């Protein structure tokens, strides 16, 4: 199954279809209406779905650049709170008045589908060259809005009457505050420790980083905070902390993220019974139309009023509210709680996600081009890997010069690295040599740079600045 799913990534990248649909298809194909594997354990699906979502959020946080997401935080926070409330209300009204669902079922569906999916957003947006502030808002929103939505779905699925609106708002605010505090604390402590302790093997750093991120989720959940917000914030801090052996950590997290997506989507496809979906196709399409054409645009317009985004940016953000496995996982909560009609809720959500992912995912790049919101290609960034030299109070930086980097053609002396650092070795075409001041760097070169603790960050900034703007980086004001 893993080999089939890995091969399916190639198919999805060539066709433009989100990979989640292929993974769901694999699960359906081996299920009760396919090969015949019977699987009905909703509780196990929910547990594995939560675990997979933790890994996906951690991977997303680790790969998000702070300078891109920082300006987007206020807008993302409003979209994840006020925007979610607007989306839930409008979608629930559509489900009640247009489909005939009772209010409890409508509110559950409205809450479930109001969360944008982190895996879908991260995978699609990184293939679409959008302006940084749009990408930052959408990625931050998908990382933040799982927390309030989970609280709402649990509240609507609980036995007895639903709490008053002001009680729900208070619970959401408290859980978000606790989760944010724990995520920031765990992330900062973890980054501080990993930067100062030299582990005996480079392969231990990726394991430690992911363990710290999962610890943030566990700590948040144990004290009744938002574990999902905690893991995303902790991973965001770790991902921007310039940790040792970062390329290895990034690749490890990316691989875990793929395994989490494959396992979660295949299991959800296995849980569904296709012939039971036929009666719910119409209601799912109607609810999806309300969500996509009314609720999401209204959510974006209301939430972004203070942020001066033009109509083209708002139109793209309305269409980029991608759903994926998260709504389907959340739809198992009322099933575990034995809410009346929970089977129908799950079927409607499942069909809605498939139909509108097929529509929105492949058309997002086209819409970005039509709205003229594409971004010109930037110079390739340097790959810098750091290994701590604990006893020598220094760092060994391995720097690769990729095609497109403007460090090509720059002499070693023109790098003007801070005092306390030096380029000690260059590897070119498989041959290594000690460079002189007039050695000209080329594409594909691998540099070995030794830097003392006090100047390590300055060295990295200087190298990145030259990679962006060439030898005139200082004159052009590029900070790196």
C-alpha positions as CSV (number, residue, x, y, z in Angstrom):
1,X,0.0,0.0,0.0
2,X,2.8,2.4,0.8
3,X,4.5,1.7,-2.5
4,X,1.2,2.2,-4.4
5,X,0.6,5.4,-2.5
6,X,4.2,6.7,-3.3
7,X,3.6,5.9,-6.9
8,X,0.3,7.8,-6.7
9,X,2.1,11.0,-5.8
10,X,3.7,11.0,-9.2
11,X,0.3,10.6,-10.8
12,X,-1.2,13.4,-8.7
13,X,1.6,15.8,-9.5
14,X,1.3,15.2,-13.2
15,X,-2.5,15.4,-13.3
16,X,-2.9,18.3,-10.8
17,X,-5.2,16.3,-8.6
18,X,-4.6,16.5,-4.9
19,X,-2.9,13.3,-3.6
20,X,-5.6,12.9,-0.9
21,X,-8.2,11.8,-3.5
22,X,-5.9,9.0,-4.7
23,X,-5.2,7.9,-1.1
24,X,-9.0,7.9,-0.4
25,X,-9.5,6.0,-3.6
26,X,-7.0,3.3,-2.5
27,X,-8.9,2.9,0.8
28,X,-12.2,2.7,-0.9
29,X,-10.8,0.1,-3.4
30,X,-9.7,-2.3,-0.7
31,X,-12.9,-1.7,1.5
32,X,-16.2,-3.5,1.7
33,X,-17.3,-2.5,-1.8
34,X,-13.9,-3.2,-3.3
35,X,-11.6,-6.1,-2.4
36,X,-13.8,-6.8,0.6
37,X,-11.8,-5.8,3.6
38,X,-14.3,-5.0,6.3
39,X,-13.4,-2.1,8.7
40,X,-15.9,-0.3,10.9
41,X,-13.8,0.8,13.9
42,X,-14.6,4.5,14.2
43,X,-12.8,5.1,17.4
44,X,-9.5,3.7,16.1
45,X,-9.9,5.9,12.9
46,X,-10.4,8.9,15.1
47,X,-7.3,8.2,17.2
48,X,-5.1,7.6,14.2
49,X,-6.6,10.6,12.5
50,X,-5.7,12.8,15.4
51,X,-2.2,11.4,15.6
52,X,-1.7,11.9,11.8
53,X,-3.0,15.5,12.1
54,X,-0.5,16.2,14.9
55,X,2.4,15.0,12.6
56,X,1.0,17.0,9.6
57,X,0.7,20.2,11.6
58,X,4.2,19.7,13.0
59,X,5.6,19.3,9.5
60,X,3.7,22.4,8.3
61,X,5.0,24.4,11.2
62,X,8.6,23.3,10.6
63,X,8.5,24.3,7.0
64,X,6.9,27.7,7.5
65,X,9.2,30.7,7.4
66,X,8.6,33.2,10.2
67,X,9.3,36.2,8.0
68,X,6.5,35.2,5.7
69,X,3.9,34.3,8.3
70,X,4.6,37.1,10.8
71,X,2.7,39.9,8.9
72,X,-0.1,37.4,8.3
73,X,-0.8,36.5,12.0
74,X,-3.5,39.1,12.7
75,X,-5.5,38.3,9.6
76,X,-5.1,34.5,10.2
77,X,-6.2,34.9,13.8
78,X,-9.4,36.7,12.8
79,X,-10.1,34.2,10.1
80,X,-9.6,31.3,12.6
81,X,-12.0,32.7,15.1
82,X,-14.5,35.3,13.8
83,X,-14.3,33.8,10.3
84,X,-15.0,30.3,11.6
85,X,-18.1,31.6,13.5
86,X,-19.5,33.2,10.3
87,X,-18.8,30.1,8.2
88,X,-20.4,27.8,10.8
89,X,-23.6,29.9,11.0
90,X,-24.1,30.4,7.2
91,X,-23.3,26.7,6.4
92,X,-25.6,25.5,9.2
93,X,-28.4,27.7,8.0
94,X,-28.0,26.3,4.5
95,X,-28.1,22.7,5.7
96,X,-31.2,23.4,7.8
97,X,-33.3,25.3,5.3
98,X,-32.1,23.9,2.0
99,X,-31.5,20.2,2.9
100,X,-33.9,19.8,5.8
101,X,-31.4,18.7,8.5
102,X,-32.2,19.4,12.1
103,X,-30.3,22.3,13.7
104,X,-27.9,20.0,15.6
105,X,-26.9,18.1,12.5
106,X,-26.6,21.3,10.6
107,X,-24.4,22.9,13.2
108,X,-22.1,19.9,13.4
109,X,-21.7,19.8,9.6
110,X,-21.1,23.6,9.6
111,X,-18.4,23.3,12.2
112,X,-16.8,20.2,10.6
113,X,-16.4,21.7,7.1
114,X,-15.4,25.2,8.3
115,X,-11.8,24.0,9.0
116,X,-9.4,24.3,6.1
117,X,-7.1,21.3,5.9
118,X,-3.4,21.9,6.7
119,X,-2.2,19.0,4.5
120,X,-4.2,20.2,1.4
121,X,-3.3,23.8,1.9
122,X,0.4,23.2,2.4
123,X,0.7,20.8,-0.6
124,X,-1.3,22.9,-3.1
125,X,0.0,26.4,-2.1
126,X,3.6,25.4,-2.4
127,X,3.0,24.6,-6.0
128,X,1.3,27.9,-6.7
129,X,3.6,31.0,-6.9
130,X,1.4,33.4,-4.8
131,X,2.5,36.6,-3.1
132,X,4.0,36.0,0.3
133,X,1.3,37.6,2.4
134,X,-1.5,35.5,0.8
135,X,0.5,32.3,1.3
136,X,1.3,33.3,4.9
137,X,-2.4,34.0,5.7
138,X,-3.7,30.8,4.2
139,X,-1.0,28.6,5.8
140,X,-1.4,30.2,9.2
141,X,-5.2,30.0,9.0
142,X,-5.0,26.3,8.3
143,X,-2.6,25.8,11.2
144,X,-4.8,27.8,13.6
145,X,-8.4,27.0,12.8
146,X,-8.4,23.3,13.7
147,X,-8.4,24.2,17.4
148,X,-11.6,26.2,17.6
149,X,-13.4,23.9,15.2
150,X,-12.6,20.8,17.3
151,X,-14.0,22.5,20.4
152,X,-17.2,23.4,18.5
153,X,-17.7,19.9,17.1
154,X,-17.2,18.3,20.5
155,X,-19.6,20.8,22.1
156,X,-22.3,20.2,19.4
157,X,-21.8,16.4,19.7
158,X,-22.0,16.2,23.5
159,X,-25.1,14.6,25.1
160,X,-27.6,17.1,26.4
161,X,-28.3,20.7,25.3
162,X,-25.6,22.8,23.7
163,X,-23.9,25.4,25.9
164,X,-24.8,29.1,25.5
165,X,-22.8,31.0,22.9
166,X,-20.9,33.0,25.4
167,X,-19.8,29.8,27.3
168,X,-18.5,28.4,24.0
169,X,-16.6,31.6,23.3
170,X,-15.0,31.5,26.7
171,X,-14.0,27.9,26.4
172,X,-12.5,28.5,23.0
173,X,-10.6,31.5,24.2
174,X,-9.2,29.7,27.3
175,X,-8.2,26.6,25.3
176,X,-6.5,28.7,22.6
177,X,-4.6,30.8,25.3
178,X,-3.4,27.6,27.1
179,X,-2.4,25.9,23.9
180,X,-0.5,29.0,22.6
181,X,1.4,29.4,25.9
182,X,2.4,25.8,26.0
183,X,3.4,25.7,22.3
184,X,5.6,28.8,22.7
185,X,7.2,27.5,25.9
186,X,7.9,24.0,24.6
187,X,9.2,25.3,21.3
188,X,11.6,27.9,22.9
189,X,12.9,25.4,25.4
190,X,13.4,22.7,22.8
191,X,15.2,25.1,20.4
192,X,17.4,26.3,23.3
193,X,18.4,22.8,24.2
194,X,19.1,21.5,20.7
195,X,21.2,24.5,19.8
196,X,23.5,23.9,22.8
197,X,23.8,20.1,23.1
198,X,25.8,18.2,20.6
199,X,24.1,14.8,20.1
200,X,26.3,11.9,19.2
201,X,24.7,11.3,15.8
202,X,23.1,13.6,13.3
203,X,20.2,11.2,12.8
204,X,19.1,11.9,16.4
205,X,18.3,15.6,15.7
206,X,15.2,14.9,13.5
207,X,13.9,12.5,16.0
208,X,14.3,15.0,18.8
209,X,12.7,17.8,16.9
210,X,9.5,15.7,16.1
211,X,9.4,14.4,19.7
212,X,9.5,18.0,21.0
213,X,6.6,18.9,18.7
214,X,4.5,16.0,19.8
215,X,5.3,16.7,23.4
216,X,3.8,20.2,22.9
217,X,0.5,18.5,21.7
218,X,0.5,16.1,24.6
219,X,1.2,18.8,27.2
220,X,-1.5,21.1,25.7
221,X,-4.1,18.3,25.7
222,X,-3.3,17.1,29.2
223,X,-4.1,20.5,30.7
224,X,-7.3,21.0,28.6
225,X,-5.6,23.4,26.2
226,X,-5.6,23.3,22.4
227,X,-3.0,20.6,21.6
228,X,-3.3,21.3,17.8
229,X,-2.4,25.0,18.3
230,X,0.4,24.0,20.7
231,X,2.1,21.6,18.2
232,X,1.9,24.1,15.3
233,X,3.4,26.9,17.3
234,X,6.1,24.7,18.8
235,X,7.0,23.4,15.3
236,X,7.0,27.0,14.0
237,X,9.6,28.1,16.6
238,X,11.7,25.0,16.0
239,X,11.6,25.4,12.2
240,X,12.9,29.0,12.5
241,X,15.5,28.4,15.2
242,X,18.5,27.5,12.9
243,X,18.9,24.1,14.5
244,X,21.9,21.8,13.7
245,X,21.5,19.4,10.8
246,X,18.4,21.2,9.6
247,X,18.2,19.7,6.0
248,X,18.1,16.2,7.5
249,X,15.4,17.3,10.0
250,X,13.4,18.9,7.3
251,X,13.6,15.7,5.1
252,X,12.6,13.5,8.0
253,X,9.6,15.6,8.9
254,X,8.5,15.7,5.3
255,X,8.7,11.9,5.1
256,X,6.7,11.5,8.3
257,X,4.1,14.0,7.0
258,X,3.6,11.9,3.8
259,X,3.2,8.7,5.9
260,X,0.7,10.4,8.1
261,X,-1.3,11.6,5.1
262,X,-1.2,8.2,3.4
263,X,-2.3,6.3,6.6
264,X,-5.0,8.8,7.5
265,X,-6.6,9.0,4.0
266,X,-6.4,5.3,3.3
267,X,-8.0,4.5,6.6
268,X,-10.8,7.1,6.0
269,X,-11.5,5.6,2.6
270,X,-11.6,2.1,4.1
271,X,-14.1,3.3,6.7
272,X,-16.7,4.6,4.2
273,X,-19.2,2.3,2.4
274,X,-19.6,3.7,-1.1
275,X,-23.1,2.4,-1.8
276,X,-24.3,4.2,1.3
277,X,-23.2,7.6,-0.2
278,X,-25.7,7.7,-3.1
279,X,-28.6,9.2,-1.2
280,X,-26.4,11.9,0.3
281,X,-24.7,13.2,-2.9
282,X,-27.4,15.8,-3.5
283,X,-27.4,17.2,0.1
284,X,-23.6,17.2,0.1
285,X,-23.4,19.2,-3.2
286,X,-26.0,21.7,-1.9
287,X,-24.2,22.2,1.5
288,X,-20.9,22.5,-0.4
289,X,-22.3,25.2,-2.7
290,X,-23.4,27.2,0.3
291,X,-20.0,26.8,1.9
292,X,-18.0,27.6,-1.2
293,X,-20.0,30.3,-2.8
294,X,-21.6,32.0,0.3
295,X,-20.1,31.1,3.6
296,X,-16.4,31.2,2.7
297,X,-16.5,34.4,0.7
298,X,-18.5,36.1,3.5
299,X,-16.1,34.8,6.1
300,X,-13.2,36.3,4.1
301,X,-14.8,39.6,3.5
302,X,-15.9,40.1,7.1
303,X,-12.6,38.9,8.6
304,X,-10.4,40.9,6.4
305,X,-12.2,44.3,6.5
306,X,-9.5,45.8,8.8
307,X,-6.6,44.5,6.6
308,X,-7.0,46.3,3.3
309,X,-6.9,43.4,0.9
310,X,-8.2,44.1,-2.5
311,X,-11.0,42.2,-4.2
312,X,-8.6,40.0,-6.2
313,X,-6.8,38.8,-3.1
314,X,-10.1,38.2,-1.3
315,X,-11.5,36.3,-4.3
316,X,-8.4,34.0,-4.3
317,X,-8.6,33.4,-0.6
318,X,-12.3,32.6,-0.8
319,X,-11.5,29.9,-3.4
320,X,-8.4,28.6,-1.6
321,X,-10.3,27.5,1.5
322,X,-9.4,23.9,0.8
323,X,-10.9,21.0,2.7
324,X,-9.3,17.6,3.1
325,X,-9.0,14.8,5.6
326,X,-9.5,17.1,8.7
327,X,-13.3,17.5,8.2
328,X,-13.6,13.8,7.6
329,X,-11.7,13.0,10.8
330,X,-13.8,15.5,12.7
331,X,-17.0,13.9,11.3
332,X,-16.1,10.8,13.3
333,X,-16.6,12.7,16.6
334,X,-20.4,12.6,16.5
335,X,-20.2,8.9,15.4
336,X,-18.2,8.0,18.5
337,X,-20.6,10.1,20.6
338,X,-23.6,8.2,19.1
339,X,-25.3,11.4,17.9
340,X,-28.5,10.7,16.0
341,X,-27.9,10.8,12.3
342,X,-24.1,10.8,12.7
343,X,-23.8,8.3,9.8
344,X,-25.5,10.7,7.5
345,X,-23.3,13.5,8.7
346,X,-20.2,11.5,7.9
347,X,-21.4,10.6,4.4
348,X,-22.3,14.2,3.6
349,X,-18.9,15.5,4.7
350,X,-17.1,12.7,2.8
351,X,-18.9,13.5,-0.5
352,X,-18.5,17.2,0.0
353,X,-14.7,17.0,0.5
354,X,-14.2,14.8,-2.5
355,X,-16.4,16.9,-4.9
356,X,-15.1,20.3,-3.9
357,X,-11.4,19.1,-3.7
358,X,-11.8,17.9,-7.3
359,X,-13.1,21.3,-8.3
360,X,-11.0,23.7,-6.2
361,X,-7.6,22.1,-6.1
362,X,-6.8,21.8,-9.8
363,X,-8.4,25.2,-10.6
364,X,-6.5,27.3,-8.0
365,X,-3.4,27.8,-10.2
366,X,-5.6,28.9,-13.1
367,X,-7.6,31.4,-10.9
368,X,-4.3,32.8,-9.6
369,X,-3.2,33.5,-13.1
370,X,-6.5,35.0,-14.1
371,X,-6.4,37.3,-11.1
372,X,-2.8,38.2,-11.9
373,X,-1.6,37.2,-8.5
374,X,1.3,35.1,-9.5
375,X,4.7,36.0,-8.1
376,X,8.0,36.2,-10.1
377,X,10.5,33.4,-9.4
378,X,13.1,34.4,-6.8
379,X,16.8,33.6,-6.7
380,X,17.3,30.1,-5.2
381,X,18.1,30.1,-1.5
382,X,21.3,28.5,-0.2
383,X,21.2,25.2,1.5
384,X,23.0,25.7,4.8
385,X,23.5,22.8,7.3
386,X,25.1,23.4,10.7
387,X,26.8,20.9,13.0
388,X,27.8,22.1,16.5
389,X,31.4,21.8,17.7
390,X,30.5,21.8,21.4
391,X,34.0,21.6,22.9
392,X,35.5,24.2,20.4
393,X,32.6,26.7,20.9
394,X,32.1,26.8,17.2
395,X,30.0,25.6,14.2
396,X,30.8,23.8,11.0
397,X,28.5,25.1,8.2
398,X,28.0,23.1,5.1
399,X,26.8,25.5,2.3
400,X,25.5,24.3,-1.1
401,X,25.2,26.7,-4.0
402,X,22.1,25.7,-6.0
403,X,21.3,26.7,-9.7
404,X,19.8,30.2,-9.7
405,X,21.7,31.5,-6.7
406,X,23.4,34.9,-7.2
407,X,26.4,33.7,-5.2
408,X,27.6,32.3,-8.5
409,X,30.5,34.4,-9.8
410,X,31.4,35.9,-6.4
411,X,35.0,35.6,-5.2
412,X,35.8,34.2,-1.7
413,X,37.2,37.6,-0.7
414,X,34.1,39.4,-1.8
415,X,32.0,37.4,0.6
416,X,33.4,39.7,3.4
417,X,32.4,37.2,6.1
418,X,32.5,38.5,9.8
419,X,35.8,38.1,11.7
420,X,35.8,34.7,13.4
421,X,34.7,32.8,10.3
422,X,36.3,31.5,7.2
423,X,35.7,29.3,4.1
424,X,38.0,26.4,4.7
425,X,37.2,24.0,1.9
426,X,35.4,24.0,-1.5
427,X,34.1,20.8,-3.2
428,X,33.6,21.2,-6.9
429,X,32.9,18.4,-9.4
430,X,33.8,15.8,-6.9
431,X,37.2,17.4,-6.2
432,X,38.0,19.3,-2.9
433,X,40.5,22.1,-2.5
434,X,41.4,24.9,-0.1
435,X,40.2,28.2,-1.7
436,X,42.1,31.5,-1.9
437,X,40.7,35.0,-1.7
438,X,40.3,35.2,-5.5
439,X,38.6,31.8,-5.9
440,X,35.4,32.3,-7.8
441,X,32.3,30.4,-6.6
442,X,30.1,28.5,-9.1
443,X,26.8,26.7,-9.2
444,X,27.0,23.3,-7.5
445,X,29.8,24.2,-5.2
446,X,29.8,22.9,-1.7
447,X,31.5,25.1,0.9
448,X,32.8,24.2,4.3
449,X,32.6,27.3,6.6
450,X,33.9,27.4,10.2
451,X,32.3,30.0,12.4
452,X,32.6,30.8,16.1
453,X,29.4,30.9,18.3
454,X,29.1,34.7,18.4
455,X,29.2,35.2,14.6
456,X,27.3,32.1,13.4
457,X,24.0,33.9,12.7
458,X,25.8,36.8,11.1
459,X,27.6,34.5,8.8
460,X,24.4,32.8,7.7
461,X,22.7,36.1,7.1
462,X,25.6,37.4,5.0
463,X,25.7,34.3,2.9
464,X,21.9,34.4,2.3
465,X,22.1,38.1,1.5
466,X,24.7,37.5,-1.2
467,X,22.7,34.5,-2.6
468,X,19.8,36.9,-3.0
469,X,21.5,40.0,-4.4
470,X,25.1,39.1,-5.3
471,X,28.2,40.8,-4.2
472,X,26.4,44.2,-3.9
473,X,24.1,42.8,-1.2
474,X,25.4,45.3,1.4
475,X,24.8,48.3,-0.9
476,X,21.3,47.1,-1.9
477,X,20.3,46.7,1.8
478,X,19.6,43.0,1.6
479,X,19.5,41.6,5.1
480,X,19.5,37.8,4.4
